[in-house]
Amino acid sequence: MQWTFKYIMNGTAVQDMTLKEDGGHSGSIRQFIADSSKWYVHYYSNRLPTTPLSTWEGGKRGDSIVLYKDQKAPNGMDGFFRITFNNISKKGFNWLGEWVDSAQKIQFPTWKIYCTKED
C-alpha cells in the first residue's frame, strides 16, 4: 500500500490518500480547529461511499493524539471507536484503532499499524 500525506488549507489540515493493489482506495482530511484545540478527522473510501463522511473528534493527550467517534458494538452496547496516534516523530508514528465501551474499561483493538516515513 502507498500512503501519501500532504498539507492543505494553508497548513491547517492534512489530507492523506491510500492506494492499494486490490483497488481499494481511501483517505481522510485531518483538520485542526484552533478555537477548540481539537482535531477532526473525516474519512472516505471507494469501497464504502457515504453521503455524510465519518468523523472522529479529539485532541492531544500527553504525547498522543486520541480521537473518538460514537459507535455501538455488534451486540448493541454503547461505546466509541477510538483512534490513537502515538510515538510520533519525524521518522513515523504508531496508529491504534479500537472499539471501547462508554466507560473505556472494555477495549477491543481492530488494528495496530506502525508507520515509517520514506524519503
FISE-819614 format. One record per residue: residue number from 1; residue in one letter; x, y, z of N, C-alpha, C, O in turn. Coordinates in steps of 0.1 Angstrom, whole numbers, plus 5000, padded with zeros to 4 digits. Layout:
# FISE-819614
<pt num="NUM" residuo="A" n_c1="X" n_c2="Y" n_c3="Z" ca_c1="X" ca_c2="Y" ca_c3="Z" c_c1="X" c_c2="Y" c_c3="Z" o_c1="X" o_c2="Y" o_c3="Z"/>
...
This chain:
# FISE-819614
<pt num="1" residuo="M" n_c1="5009" n_c2="4988" n_c3="5000" ca_c1="5000" ca_c2="5000" ca_c3="5000" c_c1="5009" c_c2="5012" c_c3="5000" o_c1="5019" o_c2="5013" o_c3="5007"/>
<pt num="2" residuo="Q" n_c1="5005" n_c2="5022" n_c3="4992" ca_c1="5012" ca_c2="5035" ca_c3="4993" c_c1="5003" c_c2="5045" c_c3="5000" o_c1="4991" o_c2="5046" o_c3="4996"/>
<pt num="3" residuo="W" n_c1="5008" n_c2="5051" n_c3="5010" ca_c1="5000" ca_c2="5061" ca_c3="5018" c_c1="5007" c_c2="5074" c_c3="5017" o_c1="5019" o_c2="5076" o_c3="5022"/>
<pt num="4" residuo="T" n_c1="5000" n_c2="5084" n_c3="5012" ca_c1="5006" ca_c2="5097" ca_c3="5009" c_c1="4999" c_c2="5108" c_c3="5018" o_c1="4987" o_c2="5108" o_c3="5018"/>
<pt num="5" residuo="F" n_c1="5007" n_c2="5117" n_c3="5024" ca_c1="5002" ca_c2="5128" ca_c3="5032" c_c1="5006" c_c2="5141" c_c3="5025" o_c1="5017" o_c2="5142" o_c3="5019"/>
<pt num="6" residuo="K" n_c1="4997" n_c2="5151" n_c3="5027" ca_c1="5001" ca_c2="5165" ca_c3="5023" c_c1="4994" c_c2="5175" c_c3="5031" o_c1="4982" o_c2="5172" o_c3="5035"/>
<pt num="7" residuo="Y" n_c1="5000" n_c2="5186" n_c3="5033" ca_c1="4993" ca_c2="5197" ca_c3="5040" c_c1="4984" c_c2="5204" c_c3="5030" o_c1="4987" o_c2="5206" o_c3="5018"/>
<pt num="8" residuo="I" n_c1="4972" n_c2="5208" n_c3="5035" ca_c1="4962" ca_c2="5215" ca_c3="5027" c_c1="4957" c_c2="5227" c_c3="5035" o_c1="4960" o_c2="5228" o_c3="5047"/>
<pt num="9" residuo="M" n_c1="4948" n_c2="5235" n_c3="5029" ca_c1="4941" ca_c2="5246" ca_c3="5037" c_c1="4951" c_c2="5255" c_c3="5044" o_c1="4950" o_c2="5258" o_c3="5056"/>
<pt num="10" residuo="N" n_c1="4962" n_c2="5259" n_c3="5037" ca_c1="4972" ca_c2="5268" ca_c3="5042" c_c1="4978" c_c2="5263" c_c3="5055" o_c1="4982" o_c2="5270" o_c3="5064"/>
<pt num="11" residuo="G" n_c1="4980" n_c2="5249" n_c3="5055" ca_c1="4987" ca_c2="5243" ca_c3="5066" c_c1="4978" c_c2="5240" c_c3="5078" o_c1="4984" o_c2="5235" o_c3="5088"/>
<pt num="12" residuo="T" n_c1="4965" n_c2="5242" n_c3="5078" ca_c1="4957" ca_c2="5239" ca_c3="5089" c_c1="4950" c_c2="5225" c_c3="5089" o_c1="4943" o_c2="5221" o_c3="5098"/>
<pt num="13" residuo="A" n_c1="4953" n_c2="5218" n_c3="5078" ca_c1="4948" ca_c2="5204" ca_c3="5077" c_c1="4958" c_c2="5195" c_c3="5069" o_c1="4967" o_c2="5200" o_c3="5062"/>
<pt num="14" residuo="V" n_c1="4956" n_c2="5182" n_c3="5071" ca_c1="4964" ca_c2="5173" ca_c3="5065" c_c1="4955" c_c2="5163" c_c3="5057" o_c1="4945" o_c2="5158" o_c3="5063"/>
<pt num="15" residuo="Q" n_c1="4958" n_c2="5161" n_c3="5044" ca_c1="4950" ca_c2="5151" ca_c3="5037" c_c1="4959" c_c2="5139" c_c3="5034" o_c1="4971" o_c2="5141" o_c3="5031"/>
<pt num="16" residuo="D" n_c1="4953" n_c2="5127" n_c3="5035" ca_c1="4960" ca_c2="5115" ca_c3="5032" c_c1="4952" c_c2="5107" c_c3="5022" o_c1="4940" o_c2="5109" o_c3="5021"/>
<pt num="17" residuo="M" n_c1="4960" n_c2="5099" n_c3="5015" ca_c1="4954" ca_c2="5091" ca_c3="5005" c_c1="4961" c_c2="5077" c_c3="5004" o_c1="4973" o_c2="5077" o_c3="5005"/>
<pt num="18" residuo="T" n_c1="4953" n_c2="5066" n_c3="5004" ca_c1="4959" ca_c2="5053" ca_c3="5002" c_c1="4956" c_c2="5048" c_c3="4989" o_c1="4945" o_c2="5049" o_c3="4983"/>
<pt num="19" residuo="L" n_c1="4966" n_c2="5041" n_c3="4983" ca_c1="4964" ca_c2="5034" ca_c3="4970" c_c1="4968" c_c2="5020" c_c3="4973" o_c1="4980" o_c2="5017" o_c3="4976"/>
<pt num="20" residuo="K" n_c1="4959" n_c2="5011" n_c3="4971" ca_c1="4961" ca_c2="4997" ca_c3="4974" c_c1="4961" c_c2="4988" c_c3="4962" o_c1="4954" o_c2="4992" o_c3="4952"/>
<pt num="21" residuo="E" n_c1="4968" n_c2="4978" n_c3="4961" ca_c1="4969" ca_c2="4969" ca_c3="4950" c_c1="4956" c_c2="4962" c_c3="4946" o_c1="4954" o_c2="4959" o_c3="4934"/>
<pt num="22" residuo="D" n_c1="4947" n_c2="4960" n_c3="4956" ca_c1="4934" ca_c2="4954" ca_c3="4953" c_c1="4924" c_c2="4963" c_c3="4948" o_c1="4912" o_c2="4959" o_c3="4946"/>
<pt num="23" residuo="G" n_c1="4927" n_c2="4976" n_c3="4946" ca_c1="4918" ca_c2="4986" ca_c3="4940" c_c1="4910" c_c2="4993" c_c3="4951" o_c1="4902" o_c2="5002" o_c3="4948"/>
<pt num="24" residuo="G" n_c1="4912" n_c2="4990" n_c3="4963" ca_c1="4905" ca_c2="4997" ca_c3="4974" c_c1="4913" c_c2="5010" c_c3="4978" o_c1="4925" o_c2="5009" o_c3="4981"/>
<pt num="25" residuo="H" n_c1="4907" n_c2="5021" n_c3="4977" ca_c1="4914" ca_c2="5033" ca_c3="4980" c_c1="4906" c_c2="5041" c_c3="4990" o_c1="4894" o_c2="5040" o_c3="4991"/>
<pt num="26" residuo="S" n_c1="4913" n_c2="5048" n_c3="4999" ca_c1="4907" ca_c2="5056" ca_c3="5009" c_c1="4915" c_c2="5068" c_c3="5013" o_c1="4926" o_c2="5070" o_c3="5008"/>
<pt num="27" residuo="G" n_c1="4910" n_c2="5077" n_c3="5021" ca_c1="4917" ca_c2="5088" ca_c3="5025" c_c1="4910" c_c2="5095" c_c3="5036" o_c1="4899" o_c2="5091" o_c3="5040"/>
<pt num="28" residuo="S" n_c1="4916" n_c2="5106" n_c3="5041" ca_c1="4909" ca_c2="5114" ca_c3="5051" c_c1="4915" c_c2="5128" c_c3="5051" o_c1="4925" o_c2="5131" o_c3="5045"/>
<pt num="29" residuo="I" n_c1="4907" n_c2="5137" n_c3="5057" ca_c1="4912" ca_c2="5150" ca_c3="5059" c_c1="4912" c_c2="5152" c_c3="5074" o_c1="4902" o_c2="5151" o_c3="5081"/>
<pt num="30" residuo="R" n_c1="4924" n_c2="5156" n_c3="5080" ca_c1="4926" ca_c2="5158" ca_c3="5094" c_c1="4927" c_c2="5173" c_c3="5096" o_c1="4937" o_c2="5179" o_c3="5091"/>
<pt num="31" residuo="Q" n_c1="4917" n_c2="5179" n_c3="5102" ca_c1="4916" ca_c2="5194" ca_c3="5103" c_c1="4917" c_c2="5198" c_c3="5118" o_c1="4910" o_c2="5192" o_c3="5126"/>
<pt num="32" residuo="F" n_c1="4927" n_c2="5207" n_c3="5121" ca_c1="4928" ca_c2="5212" ca_c3="5135" c_c1="4921" c_c2="5225" c_c3="5136" o_c1="4923" o_c2="5234" o_c3="5128"/>
<pt num="33" residuo="I" n_c1="4912" n_c2="5226" n_c3="5146" ca_c1="4904" ca_c2="5238" ca_c3="5148" c_c1="4910" c_c2="5245" c_c3="5160" o_c1="4908" o_c2="5240" o_c3="5172"/>
<pt num="34" residuo="A" n_c1="4917" n_c2="5256" n_c3="5158" ca_c1="4924" ca_c2="5262" ca_c3="5169" c_c1="4915" c_c2="5267" c_c3="5180" o_c1="4919" o_c2="5267" o_c3="5192"/>
<pt num="35" residuo="D" n_c1="4903" n_c2="5272" n_c3="5177" ca_c1="4894" ca_c2="5277" ca_c3="5187" c_c1="4890" c_c2="5267" c_c3="5198" o_c1="4889" o_c2="5270" o_c3="5210"/>
<pt num="36" residuo="S" n_c1="4889" n_c2="5254" n_c3="5194" ca_c1="4886" ca_c2="5244" ca_c3="5203" c_c1="4898" c_c2="5235" c_c3="5207" o_c1="4897" o_c2="5227" o_c3="5216"/>
<pt num="37" residuo="S" n_c1="4909" n_c2="5238" n_c3="5200" ca_c1="4921" ca_c2="5229" ca_c3="5202" c_c1="4919" c_c2="5215" c_c3="5200" o_c1="4924" o_c2="5206" o_c3="5207"/>
<pt num="38" residuo="K" n_c1="4910" n_c2="5212" n_c3="5190" ca_c1="4906" ca_c2="5198" ca_c3="5187" c_c1="4909" c_c2="5195" c_c3="5172" o_c1="4910" o_c2="5203" o_c3="5164"/>
<pt num="39" residuo="W" n_c1="4912" n_c2="5182" n_c3="5170" ca_c1="4913" ca_c2="5177" ca_c3="5157" c_c1="4900" c_c2="5170" c_c3="5152" o_c1="4893" o_c2="5164" o_c3="5161"/>
<pt num="40" residuo="Y" n_c1="4897" n_c2="5172" n_c3="5140" ca_c1="4885" ca_c2="5165" ca_c3="5134" c_c1="4890" c_c2="5157" c_c3="5122" o_c1="4897" o_c2="5163" o_c3="5113"/>
<pt num="41" residuo="V" n_c1="4887" n_c2="5144" n_c3="5121" ca_c1="4891" ca_c2="5136" ca_c3="5110" c_c1="4879" c_c2="5131" c_c3="5103" o_c1="4870" o_c2="5125" o_c3="5108"/>
<pt num="42" residuo="H" n_c1="4879" n_c2="5134" n_c3="5090" ca_c1="4868" ca_c2="5130" ca_c3="5081" c_c1="4874" c_c2="5119" c_c3="5071" o_c1="4883" o_c2="5122" o_c3="5063"/>
<pt num="43" residuo="Y" n_c1="4868" n_c2="5107" n_c3="5071" ca_c1="4872" ca_c2="5096" ca_c3="5064" c_c1="4864" c_c2="5093" c_c3="5052" o_c1="4851" o_c2="5095" o_c3="5052"/>
<pt num="44" residuo="Y" n_c1="4870" n_c2="5089" n_c3="5041" ca_c1="4862" ca_c2="5085" ca_c3="5029" c_c1="4869" c_c2="5073" c_c3="5022" o_c1="4881" o_c2="5071" o_c3="5024"/>
<pt num="45" residuo="S" n_c1="4861" n_c2="5065" n_c3="5014" ca_c1="4866" ca_c2="5053" ca_c3="5008" c_c1="4858" c_c2="5050" c_c3="4996" o_c1="4846" o_c2="5053" o_c3="4995"/>
<pt num="46" residuo="N" n_c1="4865" n_c2="5044" n_c3="4986" ca_c1="4857" ca_c2="5040" ca_c3="4974" c_c1="4850" c_c2="5027" c_c3="4976" o_c1="4841" o_c2="5024" o_c3="4968"/>
<pt num="47" residuo="R" n_c1="4853" n_c2="5019" n_c3="4987" ca_c1="4846" ca_c2="5007" ca_c3="4990" c_c1="4833" c_c2="5009" c_c3="4997" o_c1="4823" o_c2="5002" o_c3="4996"/>
<pt num="48" residuo="L" n_c1="4832" n_c2="5020" n_c3="5005" ca_c1="4821" ca_c2="5023" ca_c3="5014" c_c1="4817" c_c2="5038" c_c3="5012" o_c1="4817" o_c2="5046" o_c3="5022"/>
<pt num="49" residuo="P" n_c1="4813" n_c2="5042" n_c3="5000" ca_c1="4810" ca_c2="5056" ca_c3="4998" c_c1="4797" c_c2="5060" c_c3="5006" o_c1="4788" o_c2="5052" o_c3="5006"/>
<pt num="50" residuo="T" n_c1="4798" n_c2="5072" n_c3="5012" ca_c1="4787" ca_c2="5076" ca_c3="5020" c_c1="4785" c_c2="5091" c_c3="5018" o_c1="4794" o_c2="5098" o_c3="5014"/>
<pt num="51" residuo="T" n_c1="4772" n_c2="5096" n_c3="5019" ca_c1="4769" ca_c2="5110" ca_c3="5017" c_c1="4775" c_c2="5118" c_c3="5029" o_c1="4783" o_c2="5127" o_c3="5026"/>
<pt num="52" residuo="P" n_c1="4772" n_c2="5115" n_c3="5042" ca_c1="4780" ca_c2="5122" ca_c3="5052" c_c1="4793" c_c2="5114" c_c3="5055" o_c1="4792" o_c2="5102" o_c3="5056"/>
<pt num="53" residuo="L" n_c1="4804" n_c2="5121" n_c3="5056" ca_c1="4816" ca_c2="5114" ca_c3="5059" c_c1="4817" c_c2="5111" c_c3="5074" o_c1="4812" o_c2="5118" o_c3="5083"/>
<pt num="54" residuo="S" n_c1="4823" n_c2="5099" n_c3="5077" ca_c1="4826" ca_c2="5096" ca_c3="5091" c_c1="4835" c_c2="5106" c_c3="5097" o_c1="4845" o_c2="5110" o_c3="5091"/>
<pt num="55" residuo="T" n_c1="4833" n_c2="5110" n_c3="5110" ca_c1="4841" ca_c2="5120" ca_c3="5116" c_c1="4845" c_c2="5116" c_c3="5130" o_c1="4836" o_c2="5111" o_c3="5138"/>
<pt num="56" residuo="W" n_c1="4858" n_c2="5116" n_c3="5133" ca_c1="4863" ca_c2="5114" ca_c3="5147" c_c1="4867" c_c2="5128" c_c3="5152" o_c1="4871" o_c2="5137" o_c3="5145"/>
<pt num="57" residuo="E" n_c1="4866" n_c2="5129" n_c3="5165" ca_c1="4869" ca_c2="5142" ca_c3="5172" c_c1="4878" c_c2="5139" c_c3="5184" o_c1="4876" o_c2="5129" o_c3="5191"/>
<pt num="58" residuo="G" n_c1="4888" n_c2="5148" n_c3="5186" ca_c1="4897" ca_c2="5146" ca_c3="5198" c_c1="4908" c_c2="5156" c_c3="5198" o_c1="4908" o_c2="5166" o_c3="5191"/>
<pt num="59" residuo="G" n_c1="4918" n_c2="5152" n_c3="5205" ca_c1="4930" ca_c2="5161" ca_c3="5206" c_c1="4942" c_c2="5154" c_c3="5213" o_c1="4942" o_c2="5142" o_c3="5215"/>
<pt num="60" residuo="K" n_c1="4951" n_c2="5163" n_c3="5218" ca_c1="4963" ca_c2="5157" ca_c3="5224" c_c1="4960" c_c2="5152" c_c3="5238" o_c1="4952" o_c2="5158" o_c3="5246"/>
<pt num="61" residuo="R" n_c1="4966" n_c2="5141" n_c3="5241" ca_c1="4965" ca_c2="5135" ca_c3="5255" c_c1="4980" c_c2="5131" c_c3="5258" o_c1="4984" o_c2="5120" o_c3="5253"/>
<pt num="62" residuo="G" n_c1="4987" n_c2="5139" n_c3="5265" ca_c1="5001" ca_c2="5136" ca_c3="5268" c_c1="5008" c_c2="5137" c_c3="5255" o_c1="5008" o_c2="5148" o_c3="5248"/>
<pt num="63" residuo="D" n_c1="5016" n_c2="5127" n_c3="5251" ca_c1="5023" ca_c2="5127" ca_c3="5238" c_c1="5016" c_c2="5121" c_c3="5227" o_c1="5021" o_c2="5119" o_c3="5216"/>
<pt num="64" residuo="S" n_c1="5003" n_c2="5118" n_c3="5229" ca_c1="4995" ca_c2="5111" ca_c3="5219" c_c1="4984" c_c2="5120" c_c3="5214" o_c1="4981" o_c2="5130" o_c3="5220"/>
<pt num="65" residuo="I" n_c1="4978" n_c2="5116" n_c3="5202" ca_c1="4966" ca_c2="5123" ca_c3="5197" c_c1="4955" c_c2="5112" c_c3="5198" o_c1="4957" o_c2="5101" o_c3="5192"/>
<pt num="66" residuo="V" n_c1="4944" n_c2="5115" n_c3="5205" ca_c1="4933" ca_c2="5105" ca_c3="5207" c_c1="4920" c_c2="5111" c_c3="5201" o_c1="4916" o_c2="5122" o_c3="5205"/>
<pt num="67" residuo="L" n_c1="4914" n_c2="5103" n_c3="5193" ca_c1="4902" ca_c2="5107" ca_c3="5186" c_c1="4890" c_c2="5097" c_c3="5188" o_c1="4893" o_c2="5085" o_c3="5190"/>
<pt num="68" residuo="Y" n_c1="4878" n_c2="5102" n_c3="5189" ca_c1="4866" ca_c2="5093" ca_c3="5192" c_c1="4855" c_c2="5095" c_c3="5181" o_c1="4853" o_c2="5106" o_c3="5176"/>
<pt num="69" residuo="K" n_c1="4848" n_c2="5085" n_c3="5179" ca_c1="4835" ca_c2="5085" ca_c3="5171" c_c1="4825" c_c2="5076" c_c3="5178" o_c1="4829" o_c2="5065" o_c3="5181"/>
<pt num="70" residuo="D" n_c1="4813" n_c2="5081" n_c3="5180" ca_c1="4803" ca_c2="5072" ca_c3="5186" c_c1="4801" c_c2="5060" c_c3="5177" o_c1="4800" o_c2="5061" o_c3="5165"/>
<pt num="71" residuo="Q" n_c1="4801" n_c2="5048" n_c3="5184" ca_c1="4798" ca_c2="5036" ca_c3="5176" c_c1="4794" c_c2="5025" c_c3="5186" o_c1="4800" o_c2="5022" o_c3="5196"/>
<pt num="72" residuo="K" n_c1="4783" n_c2="5019" n_c3="5183" ca_c1="4778" ca_c2="5007" ca_c3="5191" c_c1="4786" c_c2="4995" c_c3="5187" o_c1="4790" o_c2="4993" o_c3="5176"/>
<pt num="73" residuo="A" n_c1="4787" n_c2="4986" n_c3="5197" ca_c1="4793" ca_c2="4973" ca_c3="5195" c_c1="4784" c_c2="4964" c_c3="5187" o_c1="4772" o_c2="4968" o_c3="5186"/>
<pt num="74" residuo="P" n_c1="4788" n_c2="4953" n_c3="5181" ca_c1="4779" ca_c2="4945" ca_c3="5173" c_c1="4767" c_c2="4939" c_c3="5182" o_c1="4757" o_c2="4936" o_c3="5176"/>
<pt num="75" residuo="N" n_c1="4769" n_c2="4939" n_c3="5195" ca_c1="4758" ca_c2="4934" ca_c3="5204" c_c1="4749" c_c2="4945" c_c3="5209" o_c1="4740" o_c2="4943" o_c3="5216"/>
<pt num="76" residuo="G" n_c1="4752" n_c2="4958" n_c3="5203" ca_c1="4743" ca_c2="4969" ca_c3="5207" c_c1="4748" c_c2="4978" c_c3="5218" o_c1="4742" o_c2="4988" o_c3="5221"/>
<pt num="77" residuo="M" n_c1="4759" n_c2="4974" n_c3="5225" ca_c1="4764" ca_c2="4981" ca_c3="5236" c_c1="4769" c_c2="4995" c_c3="5232" o_c1="4776" o_c2="4996" o_c3="5221"/>
<pt num="78" residuo="D" n_c1="4766" n_c2="5005" n_c3="5239" ca_c1="4771" ca_c2="5019" ca_c3="5236" c_c1="4786" c_c2="5019" c_c3="5238" o_c1="4792" o_c2="5013" o_c3="5246"/>
<pt num="79" residuo="G" n_c1="4792" n_c2="5028" n_c3="5229" ca_c1="4807" ca_c2="5029" ca_c3="5230" c_c1="4812" c_c2="5038" c_c3="5219" o_c1="4804" o_c2="5046" o_c3="5213"/>
<pt num="80" residuo="F" n_c1="4825" n_c2="5037" n_c3="5217" ca_c1="4831" ca_c2="5046" ca_c3="5207" c_c1="4841" c_c2="5038" c_c3="5199" o_c1="4846" o_c2="5027" o_c3="5203"/>
<pt num="81" residuo="F" n_c1="4844" n_c2="5043" n_c3="5187" ca_c1="4856" ca_c2="5038" ca_c3="5180" c_c1="4867" c_c2="5048" c_c3="5183" o_c1="4865" o_c2="5060" o_c3="5181"/>
<pt num="82" residuo="R" n_c1="4878" n_c2="5044" n_c3="5190" ca_c1="4889" ca_c2="5053" ca_c3="5194" c_c1="4901" c_c2="5050" c_c3="5185" o_c1="4905" o_c2="5039" o_c3="5183"/>
<pt num="83" residuo="I" n_c1="4907" n_c2="5061" n_c3="5181" ca_c1="4919" ca_c2="5061" ca_c3="5173" c_c1="4930" c_c2="5068" c_c3="5181" o_c1="4928" o_c2="5079" o_c3="5185"/>
<pt num="84" residuo="T" n_c1="4941" n_c2="5061" n_c3="5182" ca_c1="4952" ca_c2="5067" ca_c3="5190" c_c1="4965" c_c2="5068" c_c3="5181" o_c1="4969" o_c2="5057" o_c3="5176"/>
<pt num="85" residuo="F" n_c1="4971" n_c2="5079" n_c3="5180" ca_c1="4984" ca_c2="5081" ca_c3="5173" c_c1="4994" c_c2="5083" c_c3="5184" o_c1="4992" o_c2="5092" o_c3="5193"/>
<pt num="86" residuo="N" n_c1="5005" n_c2="5076" n_c3="5185" ca_c1="5015" ca_c2="5078" ca_c3="5195" c_c1="5029" c_c2="5075" c_c3="5189" o_c1="5030" o_c2="5071" o_c3="5177"/>
<pt num="87" residuo="N" n_c1="5039" n_c2="5076" n_c3="5197" ca_c1="5053" ca_c2="5075" ca_c3="5193" c_c1="5055" c_c2="5083" c_c3="5180" o_c1="5061" o_c2="5079" o_c3="5170"/>
<pt num="88" residuo="I" n_c1="5050" n_c2="5096" n_c3="5180" ca_c1="5050" ca_c2="5105" ca_c3="5169" c_c1="5064" c_c2="5111" c_c3="5168" o_c1="5069" o_c2="5117" o_c3="5178"/>
<pt num="89" residuo="S" n_c1="5070" n_c2="5110" n_c3="5156" ca_c1="5084" ca_c2="5116" ca_c3="5154" c_c1="5085" c_c2="5119" c_c3="5139" o_c1="5076" o_c2="5116" o_c3="5131"/>
<pt num="90" residuo="K" n_c1="5096" n_c2="5125" n_c3="5136" ca_c1="5099" ca_c2="5128" ca_c3="5122" c_c1="5101" c_c2="5115" c_c3="5114" o_c1="5100" o_c2="5115" o_c3="5101"/>
<pt num="91" residuo="K" n_c1="5103" n_c2="5104" n_c3="5120" ca_c1="5105" ca_c2="5091" ca_c3="5114" c_c1="5092" c_c2="5083" c_c3="5112" o_c1="5092" o_c2="5073" o_c3="5104"/>
<pt num="92" residuo="G" n_c1="5081" n_c2="5087" n_c3="5119" ca_c1="5069" ca_c2="5079" ca_c3="5117" c_c1="5060" c_c2="5080" c_c3="5130" o_c1="5062" o_c2="5089" o_c3="5138"/>
<pt num="93" residuo="F" n_c1="5051" n_c2="5071" n_c3="5131" ca_c1="5042" ca_c2="5071" ca_c3="5142" c_c1="5035" c_c2="5057" c_c3="5143" o_c1="5036" o_c2="5049" o_c3="5134"/>
<pt num="94" residuo="N" n_c1="5029" n_c2="5054" n_c3="5154" ca_c1="5021" ca_c2="5042" ca_c3="5156" c_c1="5006" c_c2="5046" c_c3="5156" o_c1="5003" o_c2="5057" o_c3="5161"/>
<pt num="95" residuo="W" n_c1="4998" n_c2="5037" n_c3="5151" ca_c1="4984" ca_c2="5041" ca_c3="5150" c_c1="4975" c_c2="5029" c_c3="5155" o_c1="4977" o_c2="5018" o_c3="5149"/>
<pt num="96" residuo="L" n_c1="4967" n_c2="5031" n_c3="5165" ca_c1="4959" ca_c2="5020" ca_c3="5170" c_c1="4944" c_c2="5024" c_c3="5168" o_c1="4940" o_c2="5035" o_c3="5172"/>
<pt num="97" residuo="G" n_c1="4936" n_c2="5015" n_c3="5163" ca_c1="4922" ca_c2="5016" ca_c3="5162" c_c1="4915" c_c2="5006" c_c3="5170" o_c1="4918" o_c2="4994" o_c3="5170"/>
<pt num="98" residuo="E" n_c1="4905" n_c2="5010" n_c3="5179" ca_c1="4899" ca_c2="5000" ca_c3="5188" c_c1="4885" c_c2="5005" c_c3="5191" o_c1="4882" o_c2="5017" o_c3="5192"/>
<pt num="99" residuo="W" n_c1="4876" n_c2="4996" n_c3="5194" ca_c1="4863" ca_c2="4999" ca_c3="5200" c_c1="4865" c_c2="4999" c_c3="5215" o_c1="4871" o_c2="4990" o_c3="5220"/>
<pt num="100" residuo="V" n_c1="4859" n_c2="5009" n_c3="5221" ca_c1="4859" ca_c2="5009" ca_c3="5236" c_c1="4845" c_c2="5012" c_c3="5241" o_c1="4837" o_c2="5019" o_c3="5234"/>
<pt num="101" residuo="D" n_c1="4841" n_c2="5007" n_c3="5253" ca_c1="4828" ca_c2="5010" ca_c3="5259" c_c1="4828" c_c2="5024" c_c3="5264" o_c1="4838" o_c2="5031" o_c3="5264"/>
<pt num="102" residuo="S" n_c1="4816" n_c2="5029" n_c3="5268" ca_c1="4815" ca_c2="5042" ca_c3="5272" c_c1="4823" c_c2="5046" c_c3="5284" o_c1="4828" o_c2="5058" o_c3="5285"/>
<pt num="103" residuo="A" n_c1="4826" n_c2="5037" n_c3="5293" ca_c1="4835" ca_c2="5039" ca_c3="5304" c_c1="4850" c_c2="5037" c_c3="5301" o_c1="4858" o_c2="5040" o_c3="5309"/>
<pt num="104" residuo="Q" n_c1="4852" n_c2="5032" n_c3="5289" ca_c1="4866" ca_c2="5029" ca_c3="5284" c_c1="4873" c_c2="5019" c_c3="5292" o_c1="4885" o_c2="5019" o_c3="5293"/>
<pt num="105" residuo="K" n_c1="4865" n_c2="5009" n_c3="5298" ca_c1="4871" ca_c2="4998" ca_c3="5305" c_c1="4873" c_c2="4986" c_c3="5296" o_c1="4881" o_c2="4978" o_c3="5299"/>
<pt num="106" residuo="I" n_c1="4864" n_c2="4985" n_c3="5286" ca_c1="4865" ca_c2="4974" ca_c3="5277" c_c1="4871" c_c2="4979" c_c3="5264" o_c1="4866" o_c2="4989" o_c3="5259"/>
<pt num="107" residuo="Q" n_c1="4881" n_c2="4972" n_c3="5259" ca_c1="4888" ca_c2="4977" ca_c3="5247" c_c1="4889" c_c2="4965" c_c3="5238" o_c1="4893" o_c2="4954" o_c3="5242"/>
<pt num="108" residuo="F" n_c1="4886" n_c2="4967" n_c3="5225" ca_c1="4887" ca_c2="4957" ca_c3="5215" c_c1="4895" c_c2="4963" c_c3="5203" o_c1="4889" o_c2="4969" o_c3="5194"/>
<pt num="109" residuo="P" n_c1="4908" n_c2="4960" n_c3="5203" ca_c1="4916" ca_c2="4965" ca_c3="5191" c_c1="4912" c_c2="4959" c_c3="5178" o_c1="4910" o_c2="4947" o_c3="5178"/>
<pt num="110" residuo="T" n_c1="4911" n_c2="4967" n_c3="5168" ca_c1="4909" ca_c2="4961" ca_c3="5154" c_c1="4920" c_c2="4963" c_c3="5145" o_c1="4921" o_c2="4956" o_c3="5135"/>
<pt num="111" residuo="W" n_c1="4929" n_c2="4972" n_c3="5148" ca_c1="4942" ca_c2="4973" ca_c3="5140" c_c1="4953" c_c2="4980" c_c3="5148" o_c1="4950" o_c2="4988" o_c3="5157"/>
<pt num="112" residuo="K" n_c1="4965" n_c2="4977" n_c3="5145" ca_c1="4977" ca_c2="4984" ca_c3="5150" c_c1="4986" c_c2="4985" c_c3="5139" o_c1="4991" o_c2="4975" o_c3="5133"/>
<pt num="113" residuo="I" n_c1="4990" n_c2="4997" n_c3="5135" ca_c1="4998" ca_c2="5000" ca_c3="5124" c_c1="5010" c_c2="5008" c_c3="5128" o_c1="5009" o_c2="5017" o_c3="5136"/>
<pt num="114" residuo="Y" n_c1="5022" n_c2="5004" n_c3="5123" ca_c1="5034" ca_c2="5011" ca_c3="5126" c_c1="5038" c_c2="5018" c_c3="5113" o_c1="5042" o_c2="5011" o_c3="5103"/>
<pt num="115" residuo="C" n_c1="5038" n_c2="5031" n_c3="5113" ca_c1="5041" ca_c2="5038" ca_c3="5101" c_c1="5055" c_c2="5044" c_c3="5101" o_c1="5059" o_c2="5050" o_c3="5111"/>
<pt num="116" residuo="T" n_c1="5062" n_c2="5042" n_c3="5090" ca_c1="5076" ca_c2="5047" ca_c3="5089" c_c1="5077" c_c2="5056" c_c3="5077" o_c1="5072" o_c2="5052" o_c3="5066"/>
<pt num="117" residuo="K" n_c1="5082" n_c2="5067" n_c3="5078" ca_c1="5084" ca_c2="5077" ca_c3="5068" c_c1="5094" c_c2="5073" c_c3="5058" o_c1="5105" o_c2="5069" o_c3="5062"/>
<pt num="118" residuo="E" n_c1="5091" n_c2="5073" n_c3="5045" ca_c1="5101" ca_c2="5071" ca_c3="5034" c_c1="5104" c_c2="5084" c_c3="5028" o_c1="5095" o_c2="5092" o_c3="5025"/>
<pt num="119" residuo="D" n_c1="5117" n_c2="5086" n_c3="5025" ca_c1="5121" ca_c2="5099" ca_c3="5018" c_c1="5119" c_c2="5098" c_c3="5003" o_c1="5122" o_c2="5107" o_c3="4996"/>
